[in-house]
Amino acid sequence: MLGAVNGLSQHFTEDSLRRYLLERSARQDDGCLIVRGYGTRRGVYQKVAGRAWAHIAAYAAFVGGYDPDLEIDHLCDAKDCIEPTHLRQVSHAEICRTRTQGSTCRNGHEREIDETTGRYRRTCRACNRDSQRRWRERQAAEVALARTTYARR
């Protein structure tokens, strides 16, 4: 069963993988079991035990029945959590259906709801306006450069 986990070192057994993951993790107040992987950042997916994703290795070791065609979803939304009760195996379509969009963009602007889909627009108007302005400035600089280059000939 552990052989289905991509990137997992082959010298692990289920018991040794459980011990390894528990040694590298710490319990949080909210019940999450946060793992320290090869990365130093908190809140991102971690790799452990060879080059396997920690949440996938934890699901295979603690829960069992891992299917590589499905994805592991975190119920707690903490990407570096390996608590078995916070992990579930679902299809990619199910993850997309349950994903929520924030009402603000990454720059903090309010998003509008698209009338055709009923969901938030992918980009807000302010960010779209700024992106188009930067594009027009780049195009104008390229045209100016081309004009000066061809005017010399």
Backbone torsions as a table, in degrees:
resi	resn	phi	psi	omega
1	MET	NA	-37.7	178.8
2	LEU	-70.0	-19.4	178.8
3	GLY	-65.9	-19.7	179.9
4	ALA	-79.0	-14.4	-179.1
5	VAL	-80.9	116.9	-176.8
6	ASN	-69.7	129.3	176.2
7	GLY	88.1	-4.0	-178.1
8	LEU	-76.2	132.6	178.5
9	SER	-62.1	138.4	-173.1
10	GLN	-78.5	-8.4	-178.9
11	HIS	-82.5	-3.0	179.6
12	PHE	-83.6	137.4	165.1
13	THR	-101.3	174.2	-179.8
14	GLU	-61.9	-42.4	-179.4
15	ASP	-67.1	-43.9	-179.0
16	SER	-68.3	-33.0	177.2
17	LEU	-68.6	-40.2	176.3
18	ARG	-60.1	-47.4	179.2
19	ARG	-60.9	-44.4	-179.2
20	TYR	-60.1	-45.6	-179.2
21	LEU	-67.8	-38.7	179.8
22	LEU	-69.3	-33.8	177.1
23	GLU	-66.7	-30.8	-176.7
24	ARG	-94.6	11.2	-175.0
25	SER	-127.0	161.9	179.4
26	ALA	-138.1	141.1	-179.4
27	ARG	-82.1	133.9	176.8
28	GLN	-96.8	167.5	179.8
29	ASP	-65.4	-29.3	-178.6
30	ASP	-83.3	3.5	177.2
31	GLY	97.8	-7.9	179.7
32	CYS	-73.2	145.4	175.0
33	LEU	-106.6	98.3	-172.7
34	ILE	-89.1	127.7	-177.5
35	VAL	-98.3	145.3	171.5
36	ARG	-99.8	109.2	-179.2
37	GLY	-97.2	-153.7	-179.9
38	TYR	-74.8	-22.0	178.5
39	GLY	-85.6	163.1	-179.6
40	THR	-105.1	-10.8	-177.4
41	ARG	-81.5	146.0	178.2
42	ARG	-96.8	141.4	175.8
43	GLY	92.0	9.8	177.0
44	VAL	-121.9	161.6	177.5
45	TYR	-60.1	140.3	-177.4
46	GLN	-113.9	147.9	174.5
47	LYS	-108.6	137.4	179.7
48	VAL	-144.8	172.9	169.3
49	ALA	52.7	59.5	-173.2
50	GLY	98.5	-117.0	173.8
51	ARG	-134.0	36.4	-179.5
52	ALA	-91.5	148.7	174.5
53	TRP	-68.3	135.0	-173.5
54	ALA	-63.5	-42.1	-176.8
55	HIS	-68.2	-31.2	177.9
56	ILE	-73.8	-42.6	177.6
57	ALA	-63.6	-39.5	179.3
58	ALA	-66.2	-40.0	178.2
59	TYR	-62.9	-43.9	-179.9
60	ALA	-66.3	-36.7	-176.1
61	ALA	-80.2	-43.6	-173.5
62	PHE	-90.5	-40.6	-175.9
63	VAL	-94.3	-47.9	-179.0
64	GLY	87.3	170.1	178.9
65	GLY	71.1	33.8	-178.0
66	TYR	-71.4	129.4	176.3
67	ASP	-112.0	115.6	-176.9
68	PRO	-66.7	-13.5	178.1
69	ASP	-79.3	-16.6	179.1
70	LEU	-104.6	166.7	-179.5
71	GLU	-109.5	154.8	178.0
72	ILE	-94.9	125.0	-178.6
73	ASP	-110.1	140.1	177.1
74	HIS	-93.4	121.3	176.9
75	LEU	-73.3	-23.5	-177.1
76	CYS	-92.9	-5.9	-178.9
77	ASP	64.1	14.5	173.4
78	ALA	-97.1	112.4	-172.4
79	LYS	-67.9	-23.2	-179.6
80	ASP	-101.0	18.8	178.1
81	CYS	-89.5	135.3	177.3
82	ILE	-120.9	17.1	177.1
83	GLU	-62.2	122.4	-175.2
84	PRO	-59.8	-31.8	-180.0
85	THR	-75.6	-12.9	178.7
86	HIS	-95.0	-3.9	-176.9
87	LEU	-108.6	141.7	174.1
88	ARG	-143.9	154.8	-177.9
89	GLN	-106.4	118.6	-177.0
90	VAL	-138.7	170.9	177.5
91	SER	-79.5	162.8	178.9
92	HIS	-64.1	-34.7	178.9
93	ALA	-63.6	-38.0	178.5
94	GLU	-66.3	-39.8	177.7
95	ILE	-63.0	-41.8	179.1
96	CYS	-65.6	-37.6	179.9
97	ARG	-66.2	-37.6	-175.4
98	THR	-89.8	-6.6	-179.5
99	ARG	-68.7	138.6	178.5
100	THR	-110.6	143.8	176.9
101	GLN	-96.3	143.2	176.0
102	GLY	-76.8	155.0	-179.8
103	SER	-80.2	-7.4	176.9
104	THR	-122.6	153.8	177.8
105	CYS	-80.8	-179.2	-178.0
106	ARG	-66.9	-18.2	177.6
107	ASN	-95.9	2.7	175.1
108	GLY	92.2	4.6	178.2
109	HIS	-81.0	148.0	177.3
110	GLU	-71.4	137.5	177.0
111	ARG	-93.5	154.7	175.9
112	GLU	-102.8	157.0	178.3
113	ILE	-88.7	131.5	178.3
114	ASP	-77.2	129.3	-176.0
115	GLU	-68.3	-30.0	-175.9
116	THR	-76.0	-34.9	-176.8
117	THR	-106.9	-21.4	-177.9
118	GLY	79.6	7.4	178.7
119	ARG	-110.5	170.4	176.9
120	TYR	-65.8	145.5	176.0
121	ARG	-63.4	151.5	-176.7
122	ARG	-65.6	-42.2	176.8
123	THR	-124.2	148.1	178.2
124	CYS	-80.2	163.1	-177.2
125	ARG	-65.8	-37.6	-178.7
126	ALA	-65.1	-44.9	179.0
127	CYS	-67.4	-37.7	177.9
128	ASN	-64.5	-42.5	178.5
129	ARG	-62.6	-43.8	178.8
130	ASP	-64.7	-39.7	179.1
131	SER	-64.3	-42.5	178.7
132	GLN	-66.9	-37.3	177.6
133	ARG	-62.9	-44.5	178.4
134	ARG	-63.3	-37.8	179.1
135	TRP	-65.1	-44.4	178.9
136	ARG	-62.7	-37.4	177.4
137	GLU	-65.4	-41.2	177.3
138	ARG	-63.7	-42.6	179.8
139	GLN	-64.6	-41.4	179.4
140	ALA	-63.9	-38.5	178.5
141	ALA	-66.4	-39.1	178.1
142	GLU	-66.1	-40.7	179.3
143	VAL	-65.4	-43.2	179.2
144	ALA	-62.3	-41.5	178.1
145	LEU	-63.9	-42.4	179.1
146	ALA	-64.2	-39.7	-179.9
147	ARG	-65.1	-41.7	179.7
148	THR	-70.8	-33.3	179.6
149	THR	-69.6	-45.6	-178.2
150	TYR	-78.8	-21.7	179.2
151	ALA	-70.7	-25.5	-178.7
152	ARG	-74.2	-22.5	-174.9
153	ARG	-78.0	NA	NA
